[in-house]
């Protein structure tokens, strides 16, 4: 019985590792950086918030990158998933979270 449980546990761990259960982005990629620094590293945002015209930074808004594209299937559509990056009044990333595209 112990061998079966151990084998099952190994299979579950391998399945989770291969399925890509985490996002390709992490908080450490964004927190403390400006929107210009983030875009220089990861490219243009897939979803943009309000940009400050004085210095070109995104301030008091959130921008996002696509983590998983929307997929149409037989039983319906899986929505697009994005990672949203929150910017403070200085244009510095203070947090990030996964969610769905607004209106999508």
C-alpha positions as CSV (number, residue, x, y, z in Angstrom):
1,X,0.0,0.0,0.0
2,X,2.8,2.4,0.8
3,X,4.4,1.8,-2.6
4,X,1.1,2.7,-4.3
5,X,0.7,5.9,-2.4
6,X,4.3,6.9,-3.1
7,X,3.9,6.2,-6.8
8,X,0.7,8.2,-6.9
9,X,2.4,11.1,-5.1
10,X,5.3,11.0,-7.6
11,X,2.9,11.0,-10.5
12,X,1.0,14.0,-9.1
13,X,4.1,16.0,-8.6
14,X,5.4,15.2,-12.1
15,X,2.0,16.1,-13.6
16,X,1.9,19.4,-11.9
17,X,5.5,20.2,-12.9
18,X,4.8,19.4,-16.6
19,X,1.4,21.1,-16.7
20,X,2.9,24.6,-16.1
21,X,0.7,25.2,-13.2
22,X,2.4,28.6,-12.6
23,X,2.5,31.7,-14.7
24,X,5.6,32.5,-16.8
25,X,5.7,35.8,-14.9
26,X,6.3,36.3,-11.2
27,X,6.0,39.2,-8.8
28,X,9.8,39.6,-8.6
29,X,9.7,40.4,-12.4
30,X,7.7,43.6,-11.7
31,X,7.6,44.9,-8.2
32,X,9.7,48.0,-7.7
33,X,10.2,48.7,-11.4
34,X,8.6,51.4,-13.5
35,X,6.4,50.6,-16.5
36,X,9.2,51.7,-18.8
37,X,11.6,49.3,-17.2
38,X,9.1,46.5,-17.4
39,X,8.3,47.2,-21.1
40,X,12.0,47.3,-21.9
41,X,12.3,43.8,-20.5
42,X,9.0,42.1,-21.6
43,X,7.7,44.3,-24.5
44,X,4.5,46.3,-24.9
45,X,1.6,45.6,-22.5
46,X,-1.3,43.5,-23.9
47,X,-3.7,45.6,-21.8
48,X,-2.8,49.2,-21.1
49,X,-4.1,51.6,-18.4
50,X,-3.9,55.4,-18.3
51,X,-0.5,56.8,-19.2
52,X,0.9,60.0,-17.8
53,X,1.8,62.4,-20.6
54,X,4.5,64.2,-18.7
55,X,6.9,61.3,-18.4
56,X,5.4,58.4,-20.3
57,X,4.9,56.3,-17.2
58,X,1.7,54.4,-16.2
59,X,0.5,55.9,-12.9
60,X,-2.4,55.0,-10.6
61,X,-3.5,52.3,-13.0
62,X,-2.9,48.6,-13.9
63,X,-1.5,47.2,-17.1
64,X,-1.4,43.5,-18.2
65,X,0.3,40.7,-20.1
66,X,-1.5,37.7,-21.4
67,X,-0.8,34.5,-19.5
68,X,-3.3,32.2,-21.3
69,X,-5.1,33.0,-24.6
70,X,-8.9,32.5,-24.8
71,X,-9.7,29.1,-26.1
72,X,-13.0,28.1,-27.8
73,X,-14.0,24.5,-27.1
74,X,-17.0,22.2,-27.6
75,X,-18.5,23.1,-24.3
76,X,-17.8,26.9,-24.4
77,X,-15.0,29.4,-24.3
78,X,-12.3,29.5,-21.6
79,X,-11.6,33.2,-21.0
80,X,-8.2,34.9,-21.6
81,X,-6.1,35.2,-18.4
82,X,-3.8,38.1,-17.8
83,X,-1.4,39.1,-15.2
84,X,-2.2,42.7,-14.0
85,X,0.5,44.9,-12.7
86,X,-0.6,47.7,-10.4
87,X,1.3,51.0,-10.6
88,X,1.3,53.7,-7.9
89,X,1.3,57.5,-8.2
90,X,5.0,57.5,-9.0
91,X,4.7,54.9,-11.8
92,X,6.3,52.1,-9.8
93,X,4.8,48.6,-9.7
94,X,3.5,47.8,-6.3
95,X,1.7,44.5,-6.9
96,X,0.5,42.0,-9.5
97,X,-2.4,39.5,-9.8
98,X,-3.9,37.2,-12.3
99,X,-7.4,37.8,-13.7
100,X,-9.6,38.0,-16.7
101,X,-9.6,40.6,-19.4
102,X,-12.2,43.2,-18.6
103,X,-15.3,42.9,-20.9
104,X,-13.9,39.6,-22.3
